[in-house]
Amino acid sequence: MRIPALDGLRGIAVLLVLLAHSSNVGLRLAPALDFSGVGRTGVFLFFVLSAYLLSSQILQRESREIRRPRTWVRYLVRRFLRVYPAYLAWICLYFGLRRTLVIEPFSSWTLGDVGEHLVLLRGDRHLWTIPVELRWYLALPPIVVALRLLGGVRSRALAVLLLALLARLRWPPDYPIALGPYLPIFLAGVLAAVLAEAGIPHRRWGALFVVVGATGLALHLPALWGVDHRAFHLAFVRQAALAATLLFGLAWSGPSLRRPFELRVLRWIGSISYSAYLGHLFVLVAAERYCPGPRSLAFIAFLGGSLLLGWISHIALERPFARIWGHLATPGGKG
């Protein structure tokens, strides 16, 4: 079942990234609106959402589907077509325009650097998230299949918590191009999917989860506390748990709490979030260098330009490959 509020939550996630990166270079609607550092919270929301939605889809499949190799081939092809073609195109754009926009470290890229990005061994600037996400796609099937074998919801939830604890002990929070340190974040989404299978007894519990999750994440905005944004950078597990609490609550709460997340503009931003994320650095550099006048106007130009470029990229790069998948998938197939 599609939950429109989660599309809006994806829109909020990419807005956090855009606001953080613009704040880092001094582009703000007002001087006090400093969102430096909240981009990590947005990225963690993306990771938890990805894990939740994909885990839910797989957990709902019938056992005979899980046992078919074709199911997993289709899963990998669909994930590849969803992420990699647009990523490839933007890598080529960053390389082709590296001398024009002079964005560090892209301006010093060689073909070898491009190759390392394409084989997911490197991720400069905001591109670090793509290799991590793609590696998660490979790790998810064995995790969810193992959970299916455990049977009960309680056993599955305990297994996810144990795996998250082991991952946290093995890989302390850090920002390498590797899955390990981020695994507890993705597993928070898996746990939310496992619990969502069982449901909750009353919508009031869903409302409580929404309030706790949203309030907790809002309190991770460094600007509220006047502290260095790096103080929140390594709070991986805490932010992941709050993100999972929020989206689990949105899945089960009543319409009144979902409504702010279902705003049409937020859902539209969520639909183009991946392309906006990939290309916003182009607009940020252009707005910073070439927009005269108040910084607030440069911020508006950046935000509007990023969303416009994301919409164009979504239409030109994402939709065609979605149609390719539609032709490859069997009628009525889940992909």
C-alpha positions as CSV (number, residue, x, y, z in Angstrom):
1,M,0.0,0.0,0.0
2,R,1.4,3.4,-1.0
3,I,1.6,5.9,1.9
4,P,1.5,9.5,0.4
5,A,3.0,10.9,3.7
6,L,6.2,9.0,3.1
7,D,6.6,10.8,-0.3
8,G,6.3,14.1,1.6
9,L,8.9,12.8,4.1
10,R,11.3,12.2,1.3
11,G,10.7,15.8,0.1
12,I,11.6,17.0,3.6
13,A,14.7,14.9,3.6
14,V,16.1,16.4,0.4
15,L,15.1,19.9,1.6
16,L,17.2,19.4,4.7
17,V,20.2,18.5,2.4
18,L,19.7,21.6,0.2
19,L,19.3,23.9,3.3
20,A,22.4,22.5,4.9
21,H,24.6,22.9,1.8
22,S,23.4,26.4,1.2
23,S,23.9,27.4,4.8
24,N,27.5,26.0,4.6
25,V,28.4,28.7,2.1
26,G,26.3,31.5,3.7
27,L,23.2,31.4,1.5
28,R,20.3,31.7,3.9
29,L,16.8,33.2,3.8
30,A,17.8,35.0,7.0
31,P,21.0,35.1,9.0
32,A,19.5,33.3,11.9
33,L,18.2,30.4,9.7
34,D,21.4,28.4,9.8
35,F,20.8,24.8,8.8
36,S,24.5,23.8,8.7
37,G,24.9,20.1,9.5
38,V,21.3,19.0,9.1
39,G,22.1,17.4,5.7
40,R,23.2,14.3,7.6
41,T,19.7,14.1,9.1
42,G,18.2,14.3,5.6
43,V,20.5,11.6,4.3
44,F,19.7,9.3,7.3
45,L,16.0,9.8,6.5
46,F,16.6,8.7,3.0
47,F,18.5,5.6,4.2
48,V,15.7,4.6,6.7
49,L,13.0,5.2,4.1
50,S,14.8,3.1,1.5
51,A,15.2,0.2,4.0
52,Y,11.6,0.5,5.2
53,L,10.0,0.5,1.8
54,L,12.1,-2.2,0.2
55,S,11.9,-4.5,3.3
56,S,8.2,-4.1,3.4
57,Q,7.9,-5.1,-0.3
58,I,10.0,-8.2,0.2
59,L,8.4,-9.3,3.5
60,Q,5.0,-9.2,1.9
61,R,6.0,-11.5,-0.9
62,E,4.8,-15.1,-0.9
63,S,7.3,-17.8,0.0
64,R,7.4,-19.3,-3.4
65,E,8.4,-15.9,-4.9
66,I,11.3,-15.6,-2.3
67,R,12.7,-19.0,-3.5
68,R,12.8,-18.0,-7.2
69,P,16.1,-16.7,-8.5
70,R,14.2,-14.6,-11.0
71,T,12.7,-12.6,-8.1
72,W,16.1,-11.4,-7.0
73,V,17.3,-10.8,-10.6
74,R,14.3,-8.6,-11.1
75,Y,14.9,-6.9,-7.8
76,L,18.5,-6.0,-8.7
77,V,17.7,-4.9,-12.2
78,R,15.0,-2.6,-10.9
79,R,17.2,-1.1,-8.3
80,F,20.0,-0.6,-10.8
81,L,17.7,1.1,-13.3
82,R,16.3,3.3,-10.5
83,V,19.6,4.7,-9.3
84,Y,22.6,4.1,-11.6
85,P,21.7,5.7,-15.0
86,A,21.0,9.1,-13.4
87,Y,24.1,8.7,-11.3
88,L,26.2,7.9,-14.4
89,A,24.8,10.9,-16.3
90,W,25.6,13.3,-13.4
91,I,29.1,11.9,-13.0
92,C,29.7,12.6,-16.7
93,L,28.3,16.2,-16.3
94,Y,30.5,16.9,-13.3
95,F,33.5,15.7,-15.3
96,G,32.6,17.4,-18.5
97,L,32.0,20.8,-16.8
98,R,34.7,20.6,-14.3
99,R,36.8,23.4,-15.9
100,T,33.8,25.7,-16.2
101,L,32.2,25.6,-12.8
102,V,35.4,24.8,-10.9
103,I,33.8,22.8,-8.1
104,E,36.3,21.2,-5.8
105,P,37.3,18.4,-6.0
106,F,35.5,17.8,-9.3
107,S,37.7,20.4,-11.0
108,S,40.8,18.2,-10.6
109,W,39.1,14.9,-11.6
110,T,40.8,12.6,-14.0
111,L,39.4,9.7,-15.9
112,G,40.7,7.5,-13.2
113,D,38.6,9.4,-10.6
114,V,35.6,9.0,-12.8
115,G,36.2,5.3,-13.0
116,E,36.5,4.9,-9.3
117,H,33.1,6.6,-8.9
118,L,31.5,4.4,-11.5
119,V,32.6,1.2,-9.8
120,L,31.5,2.7,-6.5
121,L,34.9,2.9,-4.8
122,R,34.8,6.6,-4.3
123,G,32.2,9.3,-3.6
124,D,33.3,13.0,-3.6
125,R,31.1,15.6,-1.9
126,H,27.5,14.6,-1.8
127,L,28.1,11.6,-4.1
128,W,29.3,9.5,-1.1
129,T,25.7,8.3,-0.5
130,I,25.2,6.6,-3.8
131,P,27.8,3.8,-3.3
132,V,26.5,3.2,0.2
133,E,22.9,3.0,-1.0
134,L,23.8,0.6,-3.9
135,R,25.8,-1.7,-1.5
136,W,22.7,-1.7,0.8
137,Y,20.6,-3.1,-2.1
138,L,23.0,-6.1,-2.3
139,A,22.9,-6.6,1.4
140,L,19.2,-6.4,1.9
141,P,18.0,-9.7,0.3
142,P,19.9,-12.1,2.5
143,I,18.9,-10.1,5.6
144,V,15.2,-10.1,4.7
145,V,15.2,-13.8,3.6
146,A,16.8,-14.7,7.0
147,L,14.1,-12.8,8.8
148,R,11.4,-14.6,6.8
149,L,12.8,-17.9,8.1
150,L,12.5,-16.8,11.7
151,G,8.7,-16.6,11.5
152,G,7.3,-14.5,14.3
153,V,7.5,-10.7,14.5
154,R,9.1,-10.7,17.9
155,S,11.9,-13.0,16.8
156,R,12.5,-10.9,13.7
157,A,12.6,-7.7,15.7
158,L,15.1,-9.1,18.2
159,A,17.2,-10.4,15.3
160,V,17.3,-7.0,13.7
161,L,18.2,-5.3,17.0
162,L,21.0,-7.8,17.6
163,L,22.4,-7.4,14.1
164,A,22.3,-3.6,14.5
165,L,24.2,-3.9,17.8
166,L,26.8,-6.1,16.3
167,A,27.3,-3.7,13.4
168,R,27.6,-0.8,15.8
169,L,30.2,-2.6,17.8
170,R,32.1,-3.7,14.7
171,W,31.9,-0.4,12.8
172,P,31.9,2.8,14.9
173,P,30.1,5.9,13.3
174,D,32.3,7.3,10.5
175,Y,31.9,8.5,6.9
176,P,33.8,6.0,4.7
177,I,32.6,4.7,1.3
178,A,31.5,1.5,3.0
179,L,28.2,0.0,4.2
180,G,29.3,-1.1,7.7
181,P,29.1,2.2,9.7
182,Y,25.7,3.0,8.2
183,L,24.2,-0.5,8.6
184,P,22.5,0.3,11.9
185,I,20.7,3.2,10.1
186,F,19.4,1.0,7.4
187,L,18.4,-1.7,9.9
188,A,16.3,0.9,11.7
189,G,14.2,1.0,8.6
190,V,14.1,-2.8,8.4
191,L,12.9,-2.9,12.1
192,A,10.1,-0.4,11.3
193,A,9.0,-2.7,8.4
194,V,9.0,-5.8,10.6
195,L,6.9,-4.0,13.3
196,A,4.6,-2.6,10.7
197,E,3.7,-6.2,9.7
198,A,2.2,-6.8,13.1
199,G,0.3,-3.4,13.1
200,I,-0.5,-1.5,16.3
201,P,-3.6,-1.6,18.4
202,H,-4.8,2.0,18.0
203,R,-4.1,5.1,15.9
204,R,-3.2,7.0,19.0
205,W,0.0,5.0,19.2
206,G,0.8,6.0,15.6
207,A,0.2,9.7,16.6
208,L,2.6,9.3,19.5
209,F,5.3,7.8,17.3
210,V,4.9,10.7,14.8
211,V,5.2,13.3,17.6
212,V,8.2,11.7,19.2
213,G,10.0,11.1,15.9
214,A,9.4,14.5,14.5
215,T,10.2,16.4,17.7
216,G,13.3,14.3,18.3
217,L,14.7,15.0,14.8
218,A,13.8,18.7,15.1
219,L,15.9,18.9,18.3
220,H,18.9,17.7,16.3
221,L,19.0,21.0,14.4
222,P,22.2,22.6,15.6
223,A,20.8,26.1,15.0
224,L,18.3,25.5,17.9
225,W,21.2,25.0,20.3
226,G,23.8,27.3,18.9
227,V,26.4,24.6,18.8
228,D,28.8,23.4,16.2
229,H,26.9,21.2,13.7
230,R,29.6,18.5,14.1
231,A,28.2,17.8,17.5
232,F,25.4,15.9,15.8
233,H,27.3,14.2,13.0
234,L,28.1,10.9,14.7
235,A,24.7,10.5,16.3
236,F,23.9,7.8,13.8
237,V,21.9,5.4,15.9
238,R,19.9,8.0,17.7
239,Q,18.9,9.9,14.5
240,A,18.1,6.6,12.7
241,A,15.9,5.4,15.6
242,L,14.0,8.7,15.5
243,A,13.6,8.6,11.7
244,A,12.2,5.0,12.0
245,T,9.9,6.1,14.7
246,L,8.5,8.9,12.6
247,L,7.9,6.9,9.4
248,F,6.4,4.0,11.4
249,G,4.1,6.5,13.0
250,L,3.1,8.0,9.7
251,A,2.3,4.5,8.4
252,W,-0.2,3.9,11.2
253,S,-1.4,7.4,12.4
254,G,-4.7,9.0,11.5
255,P,-5.2,11.5,8.6
256,S,-4.8,14.6,10.7
257,L,-1.1,14.0,11.5
258,R,-0.4,12.7,8.0
259,R,-1.8,15.7,6.3
260,P,1.2,18.1,6.7
261,F,3.4,15.4,5.2
262,E,0.9,14.9,2.3
263,L,1.1,18.5,1.0
264,R,1.2,18.4,-2.7
265,V,4.3,20.5,-2.9
266,L,6.2,18.2,-0.5
267,R,5.1,15.1,-2.4
268,W,6.2,16.7,-5.7
269,I,9.6,17.5,-4.1
270,G,9.8,13.9,-2.9
271,S,9.2,12.6,-6.4
272,I,12.1,14.6,-7.8
273,S,14.3,14.3,-4.7
274,Y,16.9,12.0,-6.2
275,S,17.6,14.1,-9.2
276,A,17.5,17.3,-7.1
277,Y,20.0,15.7,-4.8
278,L,22.4,14.7,-7.6
279,G,22.4,18.1,-9.4
280,H,21.9,20.8,-6.7
281,L,25.7,21.4,-6.4
282,F,25.7,23.0,-9.9
283,V,23.0,25.5,-8.9
284,L,24.6,26.2,-5.5
285,V,27.9,27.2,-7.2
286,A,26.1,29.3,-9.8
287,A,23.9,31.1,-7.2
288,E,26.9,31.7,-4.9
289,R,29.0,33.2,-7.7
290,Y,26.7,35.0,-10.1
291,C,23.6,36.1,-8.1
292,P,24.1,39.8,-7.1
293,G,22.3,41.5,-4.3
294,P,21.2,40.1,-1.0
295,R,22.2,36.6,0.0
296,S,18.6,35.8,0.7
297,L,17.8,36.3,-3.1
298,A,20.7,34.0,-4.0
299,F,19.2,31.4,-1.6
300,I,15.8,31.6,-3.3
301,A,17.5,31.3,-6.7
302,F,19.4,28.3,-5.5
303,L,16.4,26.5,-4.0
304,G,14.2,27.2,-7.0
305,G,16.9,26.4,-9.4
306,S,17.7,23.1,-7.7
307,L,14.1,22.0,-7.8
308,L,13.7,23.0,-11.4
309,L,16.9,21.2,-12.4
310,G,15.8,18.2,-10.4
311,W,12.5,18.1,-12.2
312,I,14.2,18.3,-15.6
313,S,16.6,15.6,-14.6
314,H,13.8,13.4,-13.3
315,I,11.9,13.7,-16.6
316,A,15.0,13.2,-18.8
317,L,17.0,10.6,-16.8
318,E,14.7,8.8,-14.4
319,R,11.4,8.4,-16.1
320,P,12.9,6.8,-19.3
321,F,14.5,4.0,-17.3
322,A,11.3,3.6,-15.3
323,R,9.5,3.0,-18.6
324,I,12.2,0.5,-19.5
325,W,11.5,-1.4,-16.3
326,G,7.8,-1.2,-17.1
327,H,8.5,-3.0,-20.4
328,L,10.7,-5.6,-18.8
329,A,8.4,-6.4,-15.9
330,T,5.6,-8.8,-16.5
331,P,2.0,-7.4,-16.4
332,G,1.0,-7.2,-12.8
333,G,4.5,-8.1,-11.6
334,K,6.0,-6.3,-8.6
335,G,9.5,-6.1,-10.0
